[in-house]
Amino acid sequence: MHLAGLWLTDFRAYDTAELRFPPGVTVISGANAQGKTTLLEAVGWAAAGKSFRGVPDAALVRVGAEVAILRAEVIDEERVQLLEAEIRAVGRNRVLLNRQTLQRSRDLLGLMRVTVFAPDDLQLVKGGPAGRREYLDDLLVTSSPRYEAARSDYERVLKQRNALLRGGLRGDDALGTLDVFDAQLAAAGAELVRGRVKLLARLVPAVGAAYEQLAGARARVTATYQAEWTADLDGDLDAALLDALCTHRRAEVDRGLTLIGPHRDEWRLLVGGMESRTHASQGEQRTLALALRLGGHRLSTELTGSAPVLLLDDVFSELDEQRAVALVEHLDAGQTLLTTAGALPRGIEVAHMLRVEAGRVSDET
C-alpha cells in the first residue's frame, strides 16, 4: 500500500497543491511555518478522517473559504482507490470513496493506514492518561477496524448520558432512560476494554524491543492497565462496569457527569520497573515515545499484513545524533513522508525531494 497522489484546494494555507509520491522515502524540506506539516496532516486526514494535530475540521479550511477539498489516490497492490473529501468550515463534510458517498467515518478505515511520529509524542509519556488512551484506541481501530463501532458507540452514549445527568434526572422517564444508557455504555465500554487489553498484550513486547534497539541497551519495558471499576480484567467486564455505574449513580447525578468507565482508565508505562512519567530521564522518555510509535507501527504491520505509511514530522530536530541514526536504522521498509527544516541524519535513502515555501510546493528531485 502506498499514497500515489495528493491534491489540495483551500486546505489551511494552501490555495492549491498537487503532489505525486513514489514508494520509498519522500523528504519535504523547508523553513518553519511554511506548510510542511500541513501536507502530512492532509495525508493523515485521508487515512483517519481527522487531523492528527487534534484540531477541529473547521481549522483545516483556509481563512475566507467555506470548504477545503482533499483528494488522495492510494495504490493497494494492483488496485487504485480515490478518496475525495469536502471538508466544511460549517456543516457536515462530504466524503466519497471511488465516487461512492461514505455515510460513516468508520467506512474510511482500511483505505490507508498511517503511523505518525511528531515532536509532541513526548506527551504520550509525560502527559496525562487521555493521550495514552487515544494512542491505544487509534492503534486498536486501525489494526482491527471492528473496534471503531465500540469506540464510537461508547463516545455517543457517554455524551448522551452526561447530558441527561446534567439535567438532574427529573421524573421516572429520566431514570428509565438512564438505565438504558447504563446498559449501552457497559456493553460498548466492555468491548472496547477487551480490545485494549488484548492489544496491550502484544504491543508491550513490541515497544520493549523497539526501545532496546533505539537506546542501544537492554531495558525492561512493562505496562499496567488500570480500571477503577474492576480489578479483574479477565472477568465479566459488562457486568462489572454496569455494577460500577449503579454504585456511582448518586455521585454522578450530584456532579452531572459520568465519573467511571473506560474514558477515565489509565495505562502506566514502566522502564526497568520505574514509572516512566515521573522517574525516567528526558532522554529515556523521548526514547520510549519513539518506541511506542515504532512498536505500534510494527504491530500494525503484523496484524494487517501491510505496513502503514510512515509520517515523520520534523522528528529529527528533537533527537540527538545517536537516537536519530538508531531510528533511521530501525525504520521498516515502506513508504515514508518526512518533513525537515534542517539536515537529515545519515543512513536515509531518499527517493523523492520536495521543497515548501509559503504554501507552495516545488519538486527538487
Buried (B, 14 or more C-beta within 10 A) or exposed (E): BBBBBBBBBBBBBBEEBEBBBEBBBBBBBBEEEBBBBBBBBBBBBBBBBBBBBEEEBEBBBBEEBEBBBBBBBBBEEEEEBBBBBBBBBEEEBEBBBEEEEBEEBBBBBBBBBBBBBBBEBBBBBBEEBEBBBEBBBBBBBBBBBEBBBBBBBBBEBBEBBBEBBEEEBEEEEBEEBBBEBBBBBBBBBBBBBBBBBEBBEEBBBBBBBBBBBBBEEEBEBBBEBBBEBBEEBEEEBBEBBBBBBEEBBEEBBEEBEBBBBBBBBBBBBBBEEEEBBEEBEEEBBBBBBBBBBBBBBBBBBEEBEBBBBBBBBBBBBBBEEBBBBBBBEBBEEBBBBBBBBEEBBEEBEEBBBBBBEEBBBEEEE
